[in-house]
Amino acid sequence: MAFLRTFLIAFASIALSDSGFAKGTVIAGSFESQALGVSKAYRAYLPDGYAESTIRYPVIYLLHGWGVTEDTWADTLDLPGVADGLDLQAIVVMPDGDRSLYVNAVSGTDYDTCIEDQKPEKNKSEKREEFCVRTPRYEDYVVIDLVGYIDSNYRTVASSEGRALSGDSSGG
């Protein structure tokens, strides 16, 4: 994690020091995940010119670590500044992965109990409605639901050759 953070900060400082770089856009969205049985949030970086172009872009999926959210990449680590500094011509998707390790759970979950549990130590970074799921199948959520949603709603290179996956800490 320290290496990745240092890498991103170094590139962000380069990107922010030169105002001549094009600027991509970070958007927030959500979609219904069949695998989780709830709506899940994501952030996406769209490269400069995306709205005006007709080309298809490769997609990089970035999975966050334990105890943070999909907002960390864009807000704390300045992914937009880094991507702009590199003139990245790709869509970067940052999904909400809760504290899942992005794997399908062997046992189920009690959604109603999770919603009612107000213990602050359970998850300090998200509201219960954003954290609790009906079926904890996070691998299916990323591999099937998220990829399918992104490919259907954005101009992507919709094949394995057009996708990359990376992450930090428990998302890595």
N, C-alpha and C positions, 0 to 999 in steps of 0.2 A: 504494500500500500504506500509506503514511504517513497519508493522509487516512482510509482505512477504519479503520486501527488507532485513530486519534484519535477518530473517530466512535464506535466500539464502546466504547472506554475511557470516553468522556464519558457515554454512556448507561448503561454498567455502574455507574459511580459514582453516578448518579442512582438506579438500581435498587437498589443495595446500601445506599443511605442511608435507604431507606424500608422498614421491615419489614412494611408493610401489603400489599405486593404478593403476589399468588398465586404459587405456585411450580410451574413445569413440571418435567418429568422428562427427563433425558438417559439414553438407553439405548445400549448397544453391541450390535451384531449382525454377522452375516456371512451371505453367501449364495453359491451357485455361479453364476459368470458363464460363460455359454457363449462369449461373445466373447473372454474372456481365458483360458479353459480352467482356471481355478483358483477357489478360494473367495476372496472379497474382503470386507474389513471395512467397516463404516460406523458412524456415530454418528447418532442421531436425537433431536431435541428434540420431546417431546410436550407440548402446552400443558396448563396446569392444568385438571383436569376431564376430560381425554381418556378415562381409563379408565371413568368413570361415564356419559359421554354416548353418544349414538347418532348424533350429527351427523357429517357428512363435512367434512374440513378441507382447505384449500388446502395445497400443499407448496412450500417454498422449498428448492432444491438449492444448496448452497454448496460450491464447488470450491476446494480449498486450493492454495497455491502450491508452487513448487519447493523441495524439501529439507525439507518438513514433512509431517505426516500428517493424517488425518481428526480426530485428537484436538486439533489446534491451536485450532480454533474454540471448542470447549467448555472446554478446560483452560487455554489461554494467553490467549485473547481474551474469555473469560467470556460466550460467547453466551447461556447460560442466564440470567445476570443481566440482560443487555440485553433478551432476549425477555420475561422476567418484568416488567421495568420498563415495557415498552411494552404489557403485557397482550396479547402477540401470540397471536392465535387461528389458528395455522398450525403444521403440522409442518415442522420444518427438518431436512433430511437432509444429512449431511456424509460423502461417500464417500471411500474410499481411492483416490487417483489416482496414487500413486507419483510418478515424475518423467516423466509421459507427455505433458504439454501437452493431455491429453484428446482426442487425435486418433488415428485409425487409422494404424498404421505401414505404410509401403510394403513393407518387408522383414520377414521373420519374426524369430524370436528362438530362441536355443538355451537352453531351460529348464534342462537338466542342467548346462550350463556356468555359467549364472547362479547356480544353487544352490551349485555347488562353489567359485565365486569368493569368497574370503574377504577380499579387499582392503578395508580399512576405509574408504578414500576413496570407494568406489563408492556407498554409501548408509549414512550413519551413524545414521539415525533409525529404521530398520526391520531386522528379521531377514530373511535371504534368503528364507525361506519365505513371508513376507508381501509381498515386493517382486517376486519373479520371476513371470513369467506365461508361459503356453505360446504364446499368440497375442496380440500387442500391438494389439488393436482397442479402444482406450479410448473412442472416440466411441460405438461400438456398445454397449459396456459401460454407459455412462451413459444413453444415449438409449433403448436397448431393454431391456437386462437390469435395470438399477437401477430405472428408472421402472416397469417391469412388476412387479418384485418388491415395490416399495413399494406400488403400487396394489393388489396382491393380498393384502398382509399388514397393511395399515393402512387406516383409514377415510379415504380421500382423495377429493377432487374429481378424479375420473379423466378429466380433459380438459385441453386446452391452456389453457383459461380458469382452471383451478385450479392452474397450475404457474408457478413463476418460477425463473430460473437466474441465479446470480451467483457471483463468485469473487474471489480475490485473486491478484495477480501473474500467474504462468503459469496459474492457474485462472480468471483473469478474461478 
